[in-house]
Amino acid sequence: MIVRRAMKNSTVVAGGGAIDMEISRYLRQHARTIAGKSQLFINSYAKALEVIPRQLCDNAGFDTTDVLNKLRQKHALPSGEGAPYGVDINTGGIVDSFANFVWEPAVVKINAINAASEATCLILSVDETVKNPKSESAQGEAAASAMGGRGRGGAFRGRGRGMRRR
């Protein structure tokens, strides 16, 4: 499915975490113009986008902090010179992903970011935990029998090889 959609849409973006770092840079820059909690939310989203290049570095066994700092410096250059730079897993540094043919289909990247954003919004929109009333009553009965009910106190009921029934 992914390959078929990528073949239909020939737009590609720089791979190796380059597009993620560029979007992160843009969001951090935009967050500076906003005051209040919204700035915190935008910065958190920007930080979350840096997980991709961070994980690439971790998986390749490189110093994550060093490589991400190099990427941030490169992406901070004026006029977008550093936009195509991503993680180079061959050397442990950074590289121009477009020049080295490290590409990602734009459709796949857009869908991944949209799906992650929707999942996050769904999780944040849940304002209370849904509980099963049957399990609540069962927990109440178990607690009552464990606190001194009749017989064995429910200690062996239904567990292990306990006593045989008559």
Rosetta constraint file for C-alpha pairs under 8 A:
AtomPair CA 1 CA 5 HARMONIC 6.21 0.50
AtomPair CA 2 CA 6 HARMONIC 6.05 0.50
AtomPair CA 2 CA 108 HARMONIC 6.97 0.50
AtomPair CA 3 CA 7 HARMONIC 6.10 0.50
AtomPair CA 4 CA 8 HARMONIC 6.42 0.50
AtomPair CA 5 CA 9 HARMONIC 6.26 0.50
AtomPair CA 5 CA 107 HARMONIC 7.43 0.50
AtomPair CA 6 CA 10 HARMONIC 6.39 0.50
AtomPair CA 6 CA 105 HARMONIC 5.76 0.50
AtomPair CA 6 CA 106 HARMONIC 7.93 0.50
AtomPair CA 6 CA 107 HARMONIC 6.64 0.50
AtomPair CA 6 CA 108 HARMONIC 7.34 0.50
AtomPair CA 9 CA 105 HARMONIC 7.90 0.50
AtomPair CA 9 CA 107 HARMONIC 7.17 0.50
AtomPair CA 10 CA 105 HARMONIC 7.33 0.50
AtomPair CA 11 CA 105 HARMONIC 6.16 0.50
AtomPair CA 11 CA 106 HARMONIC 5.59 0.50
AtomPair CA 11 CA 107 HARMONIC 7.55 0.50
AtomPair CA 12 CA 103 HARMONIC 6.06 0.50
AtomPair CA 12 CA 104 HARMONIC 5.43 0.50
AtomPair CA 12 CA 105 HARMONIC 4.39 0.50
AtomPair CA 12 CA 106 HARMONIC 4.80 0.50
AtomPair CA 13 CA 19 HARMONIC 6.68 0.50
AtomPair CA 13 CA 98 HARMONIC 7.94 0.50
AtomPair CA 13 CA 103 HARMONIC 5.66 0.50
AtomPair CA 13 CA 104 HARMONIC 5.33 0.50
AtomPair CA 13 CA 105 HARMONIC 6.26 0.50
AtomPair CA 13 CA 106 HARMONIC 5.59 0.50
AtomPair CA 14 CA 18 HARMONIC 5.67 0.50
AtomPair CA 14 CA 19 HARMONIC 5.89 0.50
AtomPair CA 14 CA 84 HARMONIC 5.46 0.50
AtomPair CA 14 CA 85 HARMONIC 7.57 0.50
AtomPair CA 14 CA 86 HARMONIC 7.57 0.50
AtomPair CA 14 CA 97 HARMONIC 5.42 0.50
AtomPair CA 14 CA 98 HARMONIC 5.52 0.50
AtomPair CA 14 CA 102 HARMONIC 6.29 0.50
AtomPair CA 14 CA 103 HARMONIC 4.82 0.50
AtomPair CA 14 CA 104 HARMONIC 6.20 0.50
AtomPair CA 15 CA 19 HARMONIC 6.70 0.50
AtomPair CA 15 CA 84 HARMONIC 7.97 0.50
AtomPair CA 15 CA 86 HARMONIC 6.60 0.50
AtomPair CA 15 CA 97 HARMONIC 5.92 0.50
AtomPair CA 15 CA 98 HARMONIC 7.69 0.50
AtomPair CA 15 CA 102 HARMONIC 5.08 0.50
AtomPair CA 15 CA 103 HARMONIC 4.56 0.50
AtomPair CA 15 CA 104 HARMONIC 5.29 0.50
AtomPair CA 16 CA 53 HARMONIC 6.60 0.50
AtomPair CA 16 CA 56 HARMONIC 7.53 0.50
AtomPair CA 16 CA 85 HARMONIC 7.86 0.50
AtomPair CA 16 CA 86 HARMONIC 4.62 0.50
AtomPair CA 16 CA 87 HARMONIC 4.98 0.50
AtomPair CA 16 CA 88 HARMONIC 7.03 0.50
AtomPair CA 16 CA 97 HARMONIC 6.64 0.50
AtomPair CA 16 CA 102 HARMONIC 6.69 0.50
AtomPair CA 16 CA 103 HARMONIC 7.85 0.50
AtomPair CA 17 CA 21 HARMONIC 6.18 0.50
AtomPair CA 17 CA 50 HARMONIC 7.73 0.50
AtomPair CA 17 CA 52 HARMONIC 5.75 0.50
AtomPair CA 17 CA 53 HARMONIC 4.57 0.50
AtomPair CA 17 CA 56 HARMONIC 7.83 0.50
AtomPair CA 17 CA 86 HARMONIC 5.19 0.50
AtomPair CA 17 CA 87 HARMONIC 6.39 0.50
AtomPair CA 18 CA 22 HARMONIC 6.19 0.50
AtomPair CA 18 CA 53 HARMONIC 7.67 0.50
AtomPair CA 18 CA 83 HARMONIC 6.59 0.50
AtomPair CA 18 CA 84 HARMONIC 5.55 0.50
AtomPair CA 18 CA 85 HARMONIC 5.21 0.50
AtomPair CA 18 CA 86 HARMONIC 4.14 0.50
AtomPair CA 18 CA 87 HARMONIC 7.34 0.50
AtomPair CA 18 CA 97 HARMONIC 7.26 0.50
AtomPair CA 19 CA 23 HARMONIC 6.12 0.50
AtomPair CA 19 CA 83 HARMONIC 7.17 0.50
AtomPair CA 19 CA 84 HARMONIC 7.09 0.50
AtomPair CA 19 CA 86 HARMONIC 7.92 0.50
AtomPair CA 20 CA 24 HARMONIC 6.08 0.50
AtomPair CA 20 CA 49 HARMONIC 5.57 0.50
AtomPair CA 20 CA 50 HARMONIC 6.25 0.50
AtomPair CA 20 CA 52 HARMONIC 7.09 0.50
AtomPair CA 20 CA 53 HARMONIC 7.56 0.50
AtomPair CA 21 CA 25 HARMONIC 6.06 0.50
AtomPair CA 21 CA 49 HARMONIC 7.00 0.50
AtomPair CA 21 CA 50 HARMONIC 5.99 0.50
AtomPair CA 21 CA 53 HARMONIC 7.59 0.50
AtomPair CA 21 CA 71 HARMONIC 7.44 0.50
AtomPair CA 21 CA 72 HARMONIC 7.34 0.50
AtomPair CA 21 CA 75 HARMONIC 7.31 0.50
AtomPair CA 21 CA 86 HARMONIC 7.90 0.50
AtomPair CA 22 CA 26 HARMONIC 6.22 0.50
AtomPair CA 22 CA 75 HARMONIC 6.38 0.50
AtomPair CA 22 CA 83 HARMONIC 5.79 0.50
AtomPair CA 23 CA 27 HARMONIC 6.16 0.50
AtomPair CA 23 CA 46 HARMONIC 7.33 0.50
AtomPair CA 23 CA 49 HARMONIC 7.65 0.50
AtomPair CA 24 CA 28 HARMONIC 6.16 0.50
AtomPair CA 24 CA 45 HARMONIC 7.82 0.50
AtomPair CA 24 CA 46 HARMONIC 4.34 0.50
AtomPair CA 24 CA 47 HARMONIC 6.77 0.50
AtomPair CA 24 CA 49 HARMONIC 6.04 0.50
AtomPair CA 24 CA 50 HARMONIC 6.82 0.50
AtomPair CA 25 CA 29 HARMONIC 6.15 0.50
AtomPair CA 25 CA 46 HARMONIC 7.29 0.50
AtomPair CA 25 CA 72 HARMONIC 7.65 0.50
AtomPair CA 25 CA 75 HARMONIC 7.07 0.50
AtomPair CA 25 CA 76 HARMONIC 7.35 0.50
AtomPair CA 26 CA 30 HARMONIC 6.15 0.50
AtomPair CA 27 CA 31 HARMONIC 5.99 0.50
AtomPair CA 27 CA 42 HARMONIC 6.47 0.50
AtomPair CA 27 CA 43 HARMONIC 6.94 0.50
AtomPair CA 27 CA 46 HARMONIC 5.85 0.50
AtomPair CA 28 CA 32 HARMONIC 6.63 0.50
AtomPair CA 28 CA 42 HARMONIC 7.11 0.50
AtomPair CA 28 CA 43 HARMONIC 5.70 0.50
AtomPair CA 28 CA 46 HARMONIC 6.33 0.50
AtomPair CA 29 CA 33 HARMONIC 7.51 0.50
AtomPair CA 30 CA 34 HARMONIC 7.23 0.50
AtomPair CA 31 CA 35 HARMONIC 7.92 0.50
AtomPair CA 31 CA 38 HARMONIC 7.81 0.50
AtomPair CA 31 CA 39 HARMONIC 4.97 0.50
AtomPair CA 31 CA 40 HARMONIC 7.87 0.50
AtomPair CA 31 CA 42 HARMONIC 6.02 0.50
AtomPair CA 31 CA 43 HARMONIC 6.50 0.50
AtomPair CA 32 CA 39 HARMONIC 7.09 0.50
AtomPair CA 34 CA 38 HARMONIC 6.88 0.50
AtomPair CA 34 CA 39 HARMONIC 5.57 0.50
AtomPair CA 35 CA 39 HARMONIC 5.83 0.50
AtomPair CA 36 CA 40 HARMONIC 7.30 0.50
AtomPair CA 37 CA 41 HARMONIC 6.40 0.50
AtomPair CA 38 CA 42 HARMONIC 6.18 0.50
AtomPair CA 39 CA 43 HARMONIC 6.13 0.50
AtomPair CA 40 CA 44 HARMONIC 6.11 0.50
AtomPair CA 41 CA 45 HARMONIC 6.24 0.50
AtomPair CA 42 CA 46 HARMONIC 6.17 0.50
AtomPair CA 43 CA 47 HARMONIC 6.13 0.50
AtomPair CA 44 CA 48 HARMONIC 6.19 0.50
AtomPair CA 45 CA 49 HARMONIC 6.44 0.50
AtomPair CA 46 CA 50 HARMONIC 6.89 0.50
AtomPair CA 47 CA 51 HARMONIC 7.33 0.50
AtomPair CA 50 CA 54 HARMONIC 6.21 0.50
AtomPair CA 51 CA 55 HARMONIC 5.90 0.50
AtomPair CA 52 CA 56 HARMONIC 6.25 0.50
AtomPair CA 53 CA 57 HARMONIC 6.29 0.50
AtomPair CA 53 CA 68 HARMONIC 7.42 0.50
AtomPair CA 53 CA 86 HARMONIC 7.44 0.50
AtomPair CA 53 CA 87 HARMONIC 6.44 0.50
AtomPair CA 54 CA 58 HARMONIC 6.28 0.50
AtomPair CA 54 CA 64 HARMONIC 5.92 0.50
AtomPair CA 54 CA 68 HARMONIC 7.01 0.50
AtomPair CA 55 CA 59 HARMONIC 5.98 0.50
AtomPair CA 56 CA 60 HARMONIC 6.20 0.50
AtomPair CA 56 CA 87 HARMONIC 7.19 0.50
AtomPair CA 56 CA 89 HARMONIC 7.63 0.50
AtomPair CA 57 CA 61 HARMONIC 6.10 0.50
AtomPair CA 57 CA 62 HARMONIC 5.15 0.50
AtomPair CA 57 CA 63 HARMONIC 6.85 0.50
AtomPair CA 57 CA 64 HARMONIC 5.40 0.50
AtomPair CA 57 CA 67 HARMONIC 7.44 0.50
AtomPair CA 57 CA 87 HARMONIC 7.15 0.50
AtomPair CA 57 CA 89 HARMONIC 7.28 0.50
AtomPair CA 57 CA 92 HARMONIC 7.73 0.50
AtomPair CA 58 CA 62 HARMONIC 5.99 0.50
AtomPair CA 58 CA 63 HARMONIC 7.44 0.50
AtomPair CA 58 CA 64 HARMONIC 6.32 0.50
AtomPair CA 60 CA 89 HARMONIC 6.09 0.50
AtomPair CA 60 CA 92 HARMONIC 7.92 0.50
AtomPair CA 62 CA 67 HARMONIC 7.69 0.50
AtomPair CA 62 CA 92 HARMONIC 5.87 0.50
AtomPair CA 63 CA 67 HARMONIC 6.40 0.50
AtomPair CA 64 CA 68 HARMONIC 6.04 0.50
AtomPair CA 65 CA 69 HARMONIC 6.08 0.50
AtomPair CA 66 CA 70 HARMONIC 6.35 0.50
AtomPair CA 67 CA 71 HARMONIC 6.22 0.50
AtomPair CA 67 CA 87 HARMONIC 7.33 0.50
AtomPair CA 67 CA 92 HARMONIC 7.43 0.50
AtomPair CA 67 CA 93 HARMONIC 5.95 0.50
AtomPair CA 67 CA 94 HARMONIC 6.91 0.50
AtomPair CA 68 CA 72 HARMONIC 6.08 0.50
AtomPair CA 69 CA 73 HARMONIC 6.18 0.50
AtomPair CA 70 CA 74 HARMONIC 6.18 0.50
AtomPair CA 70 CA 93 HARMONIC 7.89 0.50
AtomPair CA 70 CA 94 HARMONIC 7.16 0.50
AtomPair CA 71 CA 75 HARMONIC 6.03 0.50
AtomPair CA 71 CA 85 HARMONIC 6.98 0.50
AtomPair CA 71 CA 86 HARMONIC 6.83 0.50
AtomPair CA 71 CA 87 HARMONIC 7.79 0.50
AtomPair CA 71 CA 94 HARMONIC 6.71 0.50
AtomPair CA 72 CA 76 HARMONIC 6.05 0.50
AtomPair CA 73 CA 77 HARMONIC 6.88 0.50
AtomPair CA 74 CA 81 HARMONIC 7.73 0.50
AtomPair CA 74 CA 82 HARMONIC 4.80 0.50
AtomPair CA 74 CA 83 HARMONIC 7.71 0.50
AtomPair CA 74 CA 85 HARMONIC 7.22 0.50
AtomPair CA 75 CA 80 HARMONIC 7.08 0.50
AtomPair CA 75 CA 81 HARMONIC 7.31 0.50
AtomPair CA 75 CA 82 HARMONIC 4.38 0.50
AtomPair CA 75 CA 83 HARMONIC 5.53 0.50
AtomPair CA 75 CA 85 HARMONIC 7.39 0.50
AtomPair CA 76 CA 80 HARMONIC 7.87 0.50
AtomPair CA 76 CA 82 HARMONIC 7.04 0.50
AtomPair CA 77 CA 81 HARMONIC 6.11 0.50
AtomPair CA 77 CA 82 HARMONIC 6.01 0.50
AtomPair CA 84 CA 96 HARMONIC 5.42 0.50
AtomPair CA 84 CA 97 HARMONIC 5.62 0.50
AtomPair CA 84 CA 98 HARMONIC 6.12 0.50
AtomPair CA 85 CA 94 HARMONIC 6.35 0.50
AtomPair CA 85 CA 95 HARMONIC 5.26 0.50
AtomPair CA 85 CA 96 HARMONIC 4.32 0.50
AtomPair CA 85 CA 97 HARMONIC 5.56 0.50
AtomPair CA 85 CA 98 HARMONIC 7.95 0.50
AtomPair CA 86 CA 94 HARMONIC 5.51 0.50
AtomPair CA 86 CA 95 HARMONIC 5.65 0.50
AtomPair CA 86 CA 96 HARMONIC 6.40 0.50
AtomPair CA 86 CA 97 HARMONIC 5.83 0.50
AtomPair CA 87 CA 92 HARMONIC 7.40 0.50
AtomPair CA 87 CA 93 HARMONIC 6.28 0.50
AtomPair CA 87 CA 94 HARMONIC 4.72 0.50
AtomPair CA 87 CA 95 HARMONIC 6.31 0.50
AtomPair CA 88 CA 92 HARMONIC 5.69 0.50
AtomPair CA 88 CA 93 HARMONIC 5.35 0.50
AtomPair CA 88 CA 94 HARMONIC 4.93 0.50
AtomPair CA 88 CA 95 HARMONIC 5.49 0.50
AtomPair CA 89 CA 93 HARMONIC 7.31 0.50
AtomPair CA 95 CA 100 HARMONIC 7.68 0.50
AtomPair CA 96 CA 100 HARMONIC 6.38 0.50
AtomPair CA 97 CA 101 HARMONIC 6.05 0.50
AtomPair CA 97 CA 102 HARMONIC 4.90 0.50
AtomPair CA 97 CA 103 HARMONIC 6.91 0.50
AtomPair CA 98 CA 102 HARMONIC 5.92 0.50
AtomPair CA 98 CA 103 HARMONIC 6.57 0.50
AtomPair CA 104 CA 108 HARMONIC 7.40 0.50
AtomPair CA 104 CA 109 HARMONIC 7.12 0.50
AtomPair CA 105 CA 109 HARMONIC 6.56 0.50
AtomPair CA 106 CA 110 HARMONIC 6.04 0.50
AtomPair CA 107 CA 111 HARMONIC 6.11 0.50
AtomPair CA 108 CA 112 HARMONIC 6.08 0.50
AtomPair CA 109 CA 113 HARMONIC 6.21 0.50
AtomPair CA 110 CA 114 HARMONIC 6.11 0.50
AtomPair CA 111 CA 115 HARMONIC 5.96 0.50
AtomPair CA 112 CA 116 HARMONIC 6.13 0.50
AtomPair CA 113 CA 117 HARMONIC 6.06 0.50
AtomPair CA 114 CA 118 HARMONIC 6.10 0.50
AtomPair CA 115 CA 119 HARMONIC 6.13 0.50
AtomPair CA 116 CA 120 HARMONIC 6.17 0.50
AtomPair CA 117 CA 121 HARMONIC 6.20 0.50
AtomPair CA 118 CA 122 HARMONIC 6.10 0.50
AtomPair CA 119 CA 123 HARMONIC 6.23 0.50
AtomPair CA 120 CA 124 HARMONIC 6.16 0.50
AtomPair CA 121 CA 125 HARMONIC 5.97 0.50
AtomPair CA 122 CA 126 HARMONIC 6.67 0.50
AtomPair CA 131 CA 135 HARMONIC 7.85 0.50
AtomPair CA 131 CA 136 HARMONIC 7.53 0.50
AtomPair CA 132 CA 136 HARMONIC 6.51 0.50
AtomPair CA 133 CA 137 HARMONIC 6.38 0.50
AtomPair CA 134 CA 138 HARMONIC 6.25 0.50
AtomPair CA 135 CA 139 HARMONIC 6.09 0.50
AtomPair CA 136 CA 140 HARMONIC 6.31 0.50
AtomPair CA 137 CA 141 HARMONIC 6.28 0.50
AtomPair CA 138 CA 142 HARMONIC 6.17 0.50
AtomPair CA 139 CA 143 HARMONIC 6.15 0.50
AtomPair CA 140 CA 144 HARMONIC 6.23 0.50
AtomPair CA 141 CA 145 HARMONIC 6.20 0.50
AtomPair CA 142 CA 146 HARMONIC 6.07 0.50
AtomPair CA 142 CA 154 HARMONIC 7.33 0.50
AtomPair CA 143 CA 147 HARMONIC 6.30 0.50
AtomPair CA 144 CA 148 HARMONIC 7.16 0.50
AtomPair CA 144 CA 149 HARMONIC 6.62 0.50
AtomPair CA 145 CA 149 HARMONIC 4.38 0.50
AtomPair CA 145 CA 150 HARMONIC 7.42 0.50
AtomPair CA 145 CA 153 HARMONIC 5.22 0.50
AtomPair CA 145 CA 154 HARMONIC 5.65 0.50
AtomPair CA 146 CA 153 HARMONIC 5.24 0.50
AtomPair CA 146 CA 154 HARMONIC 6.01 0.50
AtomPair CA 146 CA 155 HARMONIC 6.84 0.50
AtomPair CA 147 CA 153 HARMONIC 7.24 0.50
AtomPair CA 148 CA 153 HARMONIC 5.71 0.50
AtomPair CA 149 CA 153 HARMONIC 5.08 0.50
AtomPair CA 149 CA 154 HARMONIC 7.59 0.50
AtomPair CA 152 CA 156 HARMONIC 7.28 0.50
AtomPair CA 156 CA 160 HARMONIC 7.52 0.50
AtomPair CA 156 CA 162 HARMONIC 5.96 0.50
AtomPair CA 157 CA 162 HARMONIC 7.45 0.50
AtomPair CA 158 CA 162 HARMONIC 7.74 0.50
